[in-house]
Amino acid sequence: MIKRIFFPNKILGFIIFNFSFILLIYVFGNHLENSPLAYLSYLLSTYSLILFIIWFCHACQFSNNFIKRSHAYQFYQKHFNTFLKSSLFLSAVFSIGYCVFNLVVGISYHSFWFITFAVYYFLLSFMRLILLYNVKDLGKNLKSEYQKLKSCGILLLLFNLILIGLIILILHEEGTIQYSGLVIYVVAFYDFYYIISAFINVFKYHNHKSPIILVSCAIKVAVAMVSIISLEVAMITQFGDHDPAFKTLMTSWVGFFACLINSIVAIYMIVKANKYLKD
């Protein structure tokens, strides 16, 4: 019975899905949110959402199986390390480009702390680029890579002290940045993309045999944390009500969580490296 409910005939499911969508528009269009018809539309909408998720998962599974059978996927699997390293290089290069953008914006708006943020971005991205350049074959010399993992973990902890200093500088000097026109939306889009991709990469590659991949992902997370802070300050300036107390509270909490996440990632890297090197 449960299978019949959640795996109905495709035509019947399609009809229910469209009917619930039309009914929901009718309810909200005629301000019937508290009527019995509204509750029926909510139930149908929930059911339709469940059906859509099931269909979407089936479509993803079919696409995944189709891709795995393709020659392109087999070629990708054969040269996985090359593709992975190339993608990490490109990501690091784009990060440096974003550093330059932030530096130009900081100079344009005469923002000392924003220029410092750009330098911090650059140090992290450059460290990531040099690290990838110096490792030719990922996963070949694990002892050397784990030593680099430990060194980078220690550096990230030290960089965290710089980040704390930057946050104090923002709070002390009440640093603000205001982008003109649509620039704030472009910056927000890039920052959200970068933050999401950073955490996806951490979960995706945390069990990869090469610890250098973990280092690259950790540095990307550190850059993402800085992006969160700079974007938060910019958005409060752009859309806030110019309340200094609110800005101080938000900057303090966002900065605290950014430093906490960076510290957890750095300590995890050091512990993981020590565990391997002792064995």
C-alpha positions as CSV (number, residue, x, y, z in Angstrom):
1,M,0.0,0.0,0.0
2,I,2.9,2.4,0.9
3,K,4.5,1.6,-2.4
4,R,1.3,2.4,-4.3
5,I,1.0,5.7,-2.5
6,F,4.6,6.9,-3.1
7,F,5.1,5.2,-6.5
8,P,1.8,5.8,-8.2
9,N,1.1,5.6,-11.9
10,K,3.1,8.2,-13.7
11,I,0.1,9.8,-15.4
12,L,-1.9,9.9,-12.1
13,G,1.1,11.3,-10.3
14,F,1.6,14.0,-13.0
15,I,-2.1,15.0,-12.7
16,I,-1.9,15.2,-8.9
17,F,1.3,17.2,-9.0
18,N,-0.2,19.8,-11.4
19,F,-3.5,20.0,-9.6
20,S,-1.9,20.6,-6.2
21,F,0.2,23.4,-7.8
22,I,-2.8,25.1,-9.4
23,L,-4.9,24.7,-6.2
24,L,-2.1,26.3,-4.1
25,I,-2.0,29.3,-6.5
26,Y,-5.8,29.6,-6.2
27,V,-5.8,29.5,-2.4
28,F,-3.1,32.2,-2.1
29,G,-4.5,34.3,-5.0
30,N,-8.0,34.5,-3.3
31,H,-6.7,34.8,0.3
32,L,-8.2,31.5,1.5
33,E,-5.2,30.6,3.7
34,N,-7.4,29.7,6.7
35,S,-10.1,27.8,4.8
36,P,-10.5,24.0,4.7
37,L,-9.6,24.1,1.0
38,A,-6.2,25.6,2.0
39,Y,-5.4,22.7,4.3
40,L,-6.3,20.3,1.5
41,S,-3.9,22.2,-0.8
42,Y,-1.2,22.0,1.8
43,L,-1.5,18.2,2.1
44,L,-1.5,17.8,-1.6
45,S,1.5,20.1,-2.0
46,T,3.4,18.1,0.6
47,Y,2.5,14.8,-1.2
48,S,3.5,16.3,-4.5
49,L,6.8,17.5,-3.1
50,I,7.5,13.9,-1.9
51,L,6.7,12.6,-5.3
52,F,8.9,15.1,-7.0
53,I,11.9,14.2,-4.7
54,I,11.4,10.5,-5.5
55,W,11.2,11.2,-9.3
56,F,14.3,13.5,-9.0
57,C,16.3,10.8,-7.2
58,H,15.3,8.2,-9.9
59,A,16.3,10.6,-12.6
60,C,19.7,11.3,-10.9
61,Q,20.3,7.5,-10.5
62,F,19.5,6.9,-14.2
63,S,21.8,9.8,-15.2
64,N,24.5,8.5,-13.0
65,N,24.4,5.0,-14.4
66,F,24.3,6.4,-18.0
67,I,27.4,8.6,-17.3
68,K,29.3,5.7,-15.7
69,R,28.8,3.6,-18.9
70,S,30.2,6.4,-21.1
71,H,33.8,6.4,-22.5
72,A,34.3,10.0,-21.1
73,Y,33.7,8.8,-17.6
74,Q,36.1,5.8,-18.0
75,F,38.7,8.2,-19.3
76,Y,38.1,10.5,-16.3
77,Q,38.5,7.6,-13.9
78,K,41.7,6.5,-15.5
79,H,43.2,10.1,-15.2
80,F,41.4,11.0,-12.0
81,N,44.5,12.4,-10.2
82,T,45.4,14.6,-13.2
83,F,41.9,16.0,-13.5
84,L,41.7,16.6,-9.7
85,K,45.0,18.4,-9.5
86,S,44.1,20.6,-12.5
87,S,40.8,21.5,-11.0
88,L,42.5,22.4,-7.7
89,F,45.0,24.5,-9.5
90,L,42.3,26.4,-11.4
91,S,40.4,26.9,-8.2
92,A,43.5,28.4,-6.5
93,V,44.1,30.6,-9.5
94,F,40.5,31.9,-9.4
95,S,40.9,32.5,-5.7
96,I,44.0,34.7,-6.3
97,G,42.0,36.6,-8.9
98,Y,39.3,37.2,-6.3
99,C,42.1,38.4,-4.0
100,V,43.1,41.0,-6.6
101,F,39.5,42.1,-7.0
102,N,39.2,42.6,-3.2
103,L,42.5,44.5,-3.1
104,V,41.3,46.9,-5.9
105,V,38.0,47.4,-4.0
106,G,39.8,48.1,-0.8
107,I,42.1,50.7,-2.5
108,S,39.1,52.3,-4.2
109,Y,37.1,52.6,-0.9
110,H,40.3,53.5,1.1
111,S,39.5,50.6,3.4
112,F,42.6,49.4,5.3
113,W,41.0,46.4,6.9
114,F,39.6,45.3,3.5
115,I,43.0,45.5,2.0
116,T,44.3,43.4,4.9
117,F,41.5,40.9,4.1
118,A,42.7,40.7,0.5
119,V,46.3,40.1,1.6
120,Y,45.0,37.3,4.0
121,Y,43.1,35.8,1.0
122,F,46.2,36.0,-1.1
123,L,48.4,34.3,1.5
124,L,46.0,31.3,1.9
125,S,45.5,30.9,-1.9
126,F,49.2,31.3,-2.7
127,M,50.0,28.7,0.0
128,R,47.6,26.3,-1.6
129,L,49.0,26.9,-5.1
130,I,52.6,26.4,-4.1
131,L,51.7,23.2,-2.2
132,L,50.0,21.7,-5.2
133,Y,52.8,22.8,-7.5
134,N,55.4,21.1,-5.3
135,V,53.6,17.7,-5.2
136,K,53.9,16.1,-8.6
137,D,52.1,12.8,-7.9
138,L,49.3,12.9,-5.4
139,G,49.3,9.9,-3.0
140,K,52.8,8.6,-4.0
141,N,55.0,9.9,-1.1
142,L,52.5,9.8,1.8
143,K,55.0,10.5,4.5
144,S,56.1,13.8,2.9
145,E,52.5,14.7,2.2
146,Y,51.5,14.1,5.8
147,Q,54.4,16.3,7.0
148,K,53.1,19.0,4.7
149,L,49.6,18.4,6.2
150,K,50.9,19.0,9.7
151,S,52.8,22.1,8.7
152,C,49.8,23.6,7.0
153,G,47.6,22.8,10.0
154,I,50.0,24.7,12.2
155,L,50.1,27.6,9.7
156,L,46.3,27.8,9.6
157,L,46.2,28.0,13.4
158,L,48.7,30.9,13.2
159,F,46.7,32.6,10.4
160,N,43.7,32.3,12.7
161,L,45.4,34.7,15.1
162,I,45.7,37.1,12.2
163,L,42.0,36.6,11.5
164,I,41.1,37.4,15.1
165,G,43.2,40.6,14.8
166,L,41.3,41.6,11.6
167,I,37.9,41.1,13.4
168,I,39.1,43.2,16.3
169,L,40.2,45.9,13.8
170,I,36.7,45.9,12.2
171,L,35.1,46.2,15.6
172,H,37.5,48.9,16.8
173,E,37.5,51.1,13.7
174,E,33.9,50.3,12.7
175,G,35.1,49.3,9.2
176,T,32.5,49.5,6.5
177,I,32.4,48.7,2.8
178,Q,29.6,49.7,0.4
179,Y,29.5,48.2,-3.1
180,S,27.9,50.3,-5.8
181,G,25.0,49.0,-7.9
182,L,24.8,45.3,-8.6
183,V,28.4,44.5,-7.4
184,I,27.1,43.4,-4.0
185,Y,25.0,40.7,-5.6
186,V,27.9,39.5,-7.7
187,V,30.1,39.3,-4.7
188,A,27.4,37.6,-2.6
189,F,26.8,35.0,-5.4
190,Y,30.5,34.2,-5.6
191,D,30.9,34.0,-1.8
192,F,28.0,31.7,-1.4
193,Y,29.2,29.5,-4.2
194,Y,32.7,29.4,-2.7
195,I,31.4,28.6,0.8
196,I,29.2,25.8,-0.4
197,S,31.8,24.3,-2.7
198,A,34.4,24.5,0.1
199,F,32.3,22.4,2.5
200,I,31.3,20.0,-0.3
201,N,34.9,19.4,-1.2
202,V,35.8,18.7,2.5
203,F,33.2,16.0,2.8
204,K,33.9,14.6,-0.7
205,Y,37.6,14.3,-0.4
206,H,38.2,13.8,3.3
207,N,39.0,10.1,2.8
208,H,41.2,10.6,-0.3
209,K,44.5,8.8,0.0
210,S,46.5,12.0,-0.6
211,P,46.5,14.3,2.4
212,I,47.4,17.2,0.1
213,I,43.8,17.2,-1.2
214,L,42.7,17.6,2.4
215,V,45.1,20.5,2.8
216,S,43.7,22.2,-0.3
217,C,40.1,21.7,0.9
218,A,41.0,23.1,4.4
219,I,42.6,26.2,2.9
220,K,39.5,26.7,0.8
221,V,37.4,26.5,3.9
222,A,39.6,29.1,5.6
223,V,39.2,31.4,2.6
224,A,35.4,30.8,2.7
225,M,35.3,31.8,6.4
226,V,37.0,35.1,5.5
227,S,34.4,35.5,2.7
228,I,31.6,35.1,5.2
229,I,33.0,37.9,7.4
230,S,33.6,40.4,4.6
231,L,30.3,39.7,3.0
232,E,28.5,40.0,6.3
233,V,30.1,43.5,7.0
234,A,29.2,44.6,3.4
235,M,25.6,43.4,3.6
236,I,25.0,45.1,7.0
237,T,26.4,48.3,5.5
238,Q,24.3,48.0,2.4
239,F,21.0,46.7,3.8
240,G,21.2,47.4,7.6
241,D,19.7,50.2,9.6
242,H,23.1,51.6,10.6
243,D,22.8,50.3,14.2
244,P,26.4,50.0,15.6
245,A,25.3,47.6,18.3
246,F,23.8,45.2,15.8
247,K,26.8,45.4,13.6
248,T,29.2,44.7,16.6
249,L,27.0,41.8,17.7
250,M,26.8,40.2,14.3
251,T,30.5,40.7,13.4
252,S,31.5,39.2,16.8
253,W,29.4,36.1,16.4
254,V,30.2,35.5,12.8
255,G,33.9,36.1,13.5
256,F,33.8,33.7,16.5
257,F,32.2,30.9,14.4
258,A,34.6,31.5,11.5
259,C,37.6,31.2,13.8
260,L,36.1,28.2,15.6
261,I,35.6,26.3,12.3
262,N,39.1,27.2,11.1
263,S,40.6,26.0,14.4
264,I,38.7,22.7,14.3
265,V,39.8,22.1,10.7
266,A,43.5,23.0,11.5
267,I,43.5,20.8,14.7
268,Y,42.0,17.9,12.7
269,M,44.8,18.2,10.2
270,I,47.5,18.2,12.9
271,V,46.0,15.2,14.7
272,K,45.5,13.2,11.5
273,A,49.1,13.9,10.4
274,N,50.5,13.0,13.9
275,K,48.6,9.8,13.9
276,Y,50.0,8.7,10.6
277,L,53.6,9.8,11.3
278,K,53.6,8.0,14.6
279,D,52.5,4.7,12.9
